[in-house]
Amino acid sequence: MPPVLPPALPPALLPPEHPPVRLRKVGVLLTNLGTPDGPDVKSVKRYLLEFLSDKRVVEIPAILWQPILRGIILNTRPAKSAEAYAQVWSDDGSPLAAITKAQNTALQGAFGPGVMVDWAMRYGKPSIAERVQALKDAGCDRILIAPLYPQYCGATTATANDKVFETLAKMRWQPAIRTLPPYYDDPAYIDALAESIEAAVAKLDFEPQAIVASFHGMPQRTLELGDPYHCHCQKTGRLLGERLGKPLVVSFQSRFGRAKWLDPATDTTLEELPEKGITKIAIFAPGFSADCLETLEELAIRGRESFEEKGGTHFAYIPCLNDSDIGIAMLRALLTRELEGWVAPA
């Protein structure tokens, strides 16, 4: 828990029996998707139950979906997912949690002494409800919620914000809230990605014939229902390609279930590129603010295997922005802008 701050008035000036009064502060809460507590079947099953029960994630009526989830998926998928998590787990735990925590650490003090920066996960720990309450208890009467998703999607950005407002609904005295808008086309984001890619490619011992931008997939139905995610991804790919001076191969990964998902699929793309004579590639995941299971296992391990099995000879995975100097500078610029009016310019 954050430390208890001294009262805004000397205790002698407060009326008798007055509740504790904290110094007024501004909070920034970084939020990301979430992770199991450990790479074991029990932890993964608990995580998947919370994640796949979210109506924003699976838009099927609960009366139809829950029997499938609890009767089939949670009895088959956790073992496979736990095995995948074990391949990327470290002494610091889940990569996603460790990196988000490192981003939080890097931003401490970035916005002045009156601003507290914290982090939370939509699923798992630390929870959004817990950290929103902690910021409020520490005296934050204004909180900027920062979902670290460059491209807006109902299943990511919206559900994180939903959880915040669900928490506020239980409060008598609510803090004022702002939410970080999607930044898929923000020059600071595009420049940060370009600098990171250029630096990574410069260190390779081969020249990529193609650079693949792999975004997390979503069911095709979400696009048809009006979710802007697909359009945001395509614009990120176009702007970044223009910035790099070469077109990118845009694809979508992590398909799940039998429904039609956004095309082209990353796994299919990686298998088809060698057939087109493209045997040297670099791949990165611009929709992820931090490396995680989907990037480190699905792309860097299984993606490489699929590519090389079909004749690929050179494969490089370029890390996410993570807590790199470039990535933190970008986050600091975006958050500083959103804090205007709440925090005096430095």
N, C-alpha and C positions, 0 to 999 in steps of 0.2 A: 504494500500500500504506500502511496505517496506520503511524505511527512506532513504532519499537521502544521499548518502555517499559523503565525501569531495573529491575534485578533486585529481588526482594522482600527479599533478604538482601545485605549487602555482599559483593562477590566474594571477599574473604578468608575468609568464613565458609562458602562453598560448597565441597563436596568437589572435589578435582581432576577435571578432565574432565567436570564436571556439566553437563548441557544448560542452556541459558539459562532462567531463571525470570522470568516476568513478574508484575507486580502484578496481583492478581485484580481483574477488572472484570466488569460485566454488559453484555451486548450487546442491542440492539434492532435487528432487521432488518425494514425495510419491504419488502414484496414486491408487485409488480403483474404484469400479464400479460406484457407485452413489446412489442417493436417492431423493425422492420428497422433496419439501420444507416443506410440512406439511402432516399430515395424513388425508387430506380431498380429496374428489373426484376430484376437479379441479386440485389440485397439482399432484395427482397421474396420472391423465389423461395426463397432460403435460409431466410428466416424462416418462410414458410408450410410448408416441408418439416418443420422442427422442430415447429411448432405442430400441424399436421394429422397428424403421426405419433404424437402423444401418445394413448395408448389411453384416457385419461380424456376426451379431447376427441371422438374419433371411436371409438365403441364397436362397431366392425366388425372381425372377424378380419383380421389383417394380410395373410394370404394372399389375401384378397378385396379389401381396401382399397388396399394399396400399388400394385398395377398401375393402379388408377383414379387414385390420387393422382399417381403419377409419369408415367403415360401420357397423362392428359387434363388434370387440374386444374392441375398445375404448368406445363403448356404453354399454358394459356389464361388463368388467373386472375391471375398476377403482373402482366401489363401493365395490366390494368384497375385492380388494387389500387394499383400504382405511380402511376397517374394520379390516383387519389383521395388518396394520401398527399401528392403534390406540392401539392395545393390547401391543405393544412393545415401543411406543413412550414415551419419558421422558421429563423432564424439559430441558434437554440438547439437545432435538431434536431427530433426527434419531440415533439409536445406531451405525450404520455404520459410519456416519459422526462424531459423538461425539468421537468414539474410534479412528478413523483415526487422528482426531485432537489431541487427547491425545498422540498418538504415535509420532506425529510431535513434540509436546511439550517436550516429554521425550527425544527426540534426539537433542534438541537444545544444541549447544556447544559440542556435542559428537565428532566432527571431527576437532576441532580447530576453532580459531577466523576467519579464512579466508573462512569458509564454511557456507553457508546459507541452512537451511532445511525448506522446505515448503510442502504443501499437496494440492491435487486437486482430483476432481471426473471426471470420463469419461462422465457421464451424470449428469446434475444438477450443483449445485454450491458447492464450488468454481470450476470454469471450468479449464481444463488443459490449454487452450489458454491464459486465464487471468493470471494464475500463471507462465507459461513459460515466458510471456512478462514481468511480474513483476520481475522475477529473472534476466532477461536480463537487464532491466532498472536499477536494483540495482548494476550492474557491474559484473554479473556472465557471464564470457566468456566460461565457461565449465559447463555443467549441466549433472548430472547423473539422468536419469529417472528410477524410481523404482516402476514398477507395482507390487503390493503386492499380486501376485498370484503364489504360489509355483509351481503349475503344469501349463505348457504352454498350451494355447488354443487360437485359432484364434479369438474367440468371447470375450476374456478377455485381455490377454497380447497384442495381435497384434493390437486390435482396440485402446487400450490406446496409444501405440506407433504411430499408424497411426495419431492420433489426434495431437501428438507432432510435427510430421513432416509436417502435414498440416499447423500448426502454423508457423513453420520455413519457409515454402514455401512463406510466405507473408513478410518475413524479408529481408531487404537488407544486414544487418550485422548479420549473424547467429552465435550463440554460438556453440562450439563443443559439441557433444552429445554422451553419452554412455547410454546403457540400461541394467538394471539388468537382468541377465539370469534367467530362471526358476531354482528353488532350491529344487525341489521335492525329490532329493536323497542326498542333502548336509548333511553331518554329523551334522552340527550345527542345522539344521532344525529338523532332526530326533531325535537328543538328546533333543532338546527343547520340542518337542511333548511328548516324552517318560517321561521326568521329570514332565511335566504338568499332564499327565494322571496318573502317579504313585502317585503324591501328591493328586490328586482329589479322586482317588480310596481309598487311605489310610484313607480319612475322611468319607467314606460312612459307614453306619451301616449295610451293607450287602456285600457279595462277589459276584460280577458279574459272571454269568456263561458264558457270552460272551461280547466282546467289539465290537461295531459296528462303523466302519469308514464310514461316509456318505459324499460322494463327490457330488458336483453339477452335475446334469446330462447334457448330450449333445445328440443331435440326433445321431443315429447309423451311419448315412450318413457321419458325420464328420470324423469318424474313417476310413471309407472306402475311403474317399478322401485324407487321409494322415495326418490328425491332430494327433499329438502325445499325446493328453490329456489323453485318456484312458490308454495308456501304462504308462504314468507318474503317474497316480493315483494308478495303480496296483503295481508299483514299490515302491511308498511311503508306501502302505499297507504292502507289503512284508518286507521291511526293518524295518518298525516300529514294525511289529509282531516279527521279529527276535530280535530286541532290547529289547522288552518287555518280550520275552521268551514265547509267546503264539500267535497263529494265530488270525488275526482279521477277522471280517465279513465285507467285502467291499461291499458297495452298492452306488446307485446313486439316488439323489433326484430331485425334482422340474421339473417333466415332464410337457410339455406344447404342446397342439395340438395333432393331430392324428398320426403323424409320429412315427416310431419305435425309441425308445431312448435306451441308454446304459442300460444294465441289470447287476445285478438284481436291481430292483427298491427298494428304501428305504421303501416306504409305504407298499409294498407287503412283504418285508423282515420282518418288524416289526409285521405284522399280522401272518406270518408263524412261527416265532420263538416259541411262546407258544405251537403251535401244535407239535413241536419237543421236548417239555419238557424244553425249555429254557425260564424261567419266570423271571429271574433276569438279567438285562443288564445295561450297561453304553454305551452311544452313544456320539460321538464327530464328528466334521466337520473339518478335517485336511486341506481341500482345501481353507478354509476361513481364512484370516489373522485377521479378526475382526468379532465379532458377529453382526448379522444383521437380517432382516426379515426371511430369509431362515433358520437361526439357532434357533432364539429365538421363532418364531411363528410356523414355519413348523415342526421343530424337537422337541423342548422342550415342546410345547403345543399340537399340533396336533399329533405329533409322539407318545407322551405319551398316549394320548387318544386312538389311534389305537391299541397300544400294550396292554393296560389294558383291552380294550373291548374284546380282543381275549384271555384273561386269564393271561396276564402278571401281576406279583405281585410287582416287584421292578424295578424302572426305574430311571436312573440318566443321566442328560445331563451335559457333561463336557464342559465348556466354551472354546472358541478359545484362542489363545495365547494373543490376544489383546495388551494392554499396560502393561502387567505383567512384572515383573523383568526378568523372563525367556525369554519372547517374545522380549523385548527391547534389551536384551543382544545378542540375535540371530540376530536381524536386524542390530545392530551396527557392529557385526562381518562380516556379509555379505556385508554391505555397505562400511566398511573400506577396505575390500579386493578389491572391484570394484573401489575405489578411488585411488588405488595405482598408482603412477606416476603423479597424479594430486595434491595429498596432501602428505606432508612429514610424515613418520611414527611417531607416538606419542612417 
